[in-house]
Structure formats: structure tokens, C-alpha cells
């Protein structure tokens, strides 16, 4: 069971630390103080995860069981790699038998059992390379992608939602029947057309906000469970 961190910790670091006044801007100092005092950050270091985001996935899985039985996983927007670490563990992926593919335009430190592509997911070559890396259809496509911010809220929102939509269509193209799709979205921001598309292709579609997602953040996750399988189009062959 994934338990939320408590006020104490086993890292030897006291919570409530302040950052000394330096040349840092006040906003940067506040961010740094929040980061070093975040119990999820400290727990991630303790348990060997690259980022606190690991606990978002673990908490979602605890309730929805999306990792159970997964044999192959694709991780979109994977850097720095905490979700891929979990994926490699649950699939028993090794260098001799790769079952996890991760992609990000940012450089990532290698993870045993994970093929890492330093590539923009929107690149035309990306889908084929991801499938080639794991050899067959994944049971889970997960996306923590977010567009680089411009400072304009509406623009940033639309760009990230576009990534979510592209990831959803990719999932429908590649998932094994019964598989799941998980992607970052924003509160009140999922487009109706995208929800309808997912409901047509999955047995259950829900929004989730794990405890590890900061309360002040508008971040949520869109979860589509139980892929129904790709529909075979009738090409008219054999008709009179």
C-alpha cells in the first residue's frame, strides 16, 4: 500500500527549512524552500526514485490497478524517469528483454530495462520507434507530457491539451486489447471531443488527482481503462 508521507522522515533532513537570502529572487527562494521541505521529494530520494512523480503513478495504481499484469509499457514525456523506473520493475524488463520504452526531448540518464528515445513525441518517426523498442503492443501507455510554458496561461493550457489528445490517439493505435491509457491533463480542461473519443474506445474513463499531486496545482490525470480493441473496417470485399 502506498502511504502518504508524514511530517517526519528518515532522510535526516528536518522539515520546515528556510533558504538563506541570497541573490535568488523571492519567488525562486519560495519554490526551493517548498521543494526541499516536500515530504514526497524526500521519500523519493529515500526509495531511489528520480522524482516525486513516482508516487502519483503508484497512488493511481493503488486505486485503479493499471500496472497489474502489464507486460509492456510505453512512457511518454518520461524525463527524469521515475515512471519508467516503476514500469521496468512491474514488467520485469531487462536489458536482454526490453519491455519498456520511454521518450522525451530532454536527455535522460539510462535506466536498466528501458529503451530511452531522446526525441520529440510529435516527430513522425516517434510512434514506430516506440513500438519497435518493445516488440509488440503495450498494455499501458502513460503520458506525463506538458508543453514548455510560454507564460501565457491559455496558450500553455491548449498546447498541453494538444499533447494529451495526440497521446490518446496514439494509445488507441497501439494498445493491446484490455490495456489502459493515463495522461496528464488540467482541471476543467479536457475537451469534450477527447472524452467522447476515449469513451468510444475504452470501458471506463475517469479523472483522478492523486495525493502526490500538489493541492494548489491544476494538474489532474485522465485515465481510460479497458481498451475495447481496434475496430476492423469493412472494405466492402465480397459484396455483390
Secondary structure, DSSP 8 states (H G I E B T S, - for coil): ------S--SSS--SS-----SSS-HHHHHHHHHHHT-HHHHHHHHHT-SSTTHHHHHHHHHHH--STT---EEEES-TT-HHHHHHHHHHT--SSS--EEEEESS-----TTEEEEES-TTSTTHHHHHHHHHSS--SEEEE-------S-HHHHHHHHHHHHHHHHHHHHHH--TT-EEEEEEETT---HHHHHHHHHHEEEEEEE--TTS-TT--EEEEEEEEE---------TT--
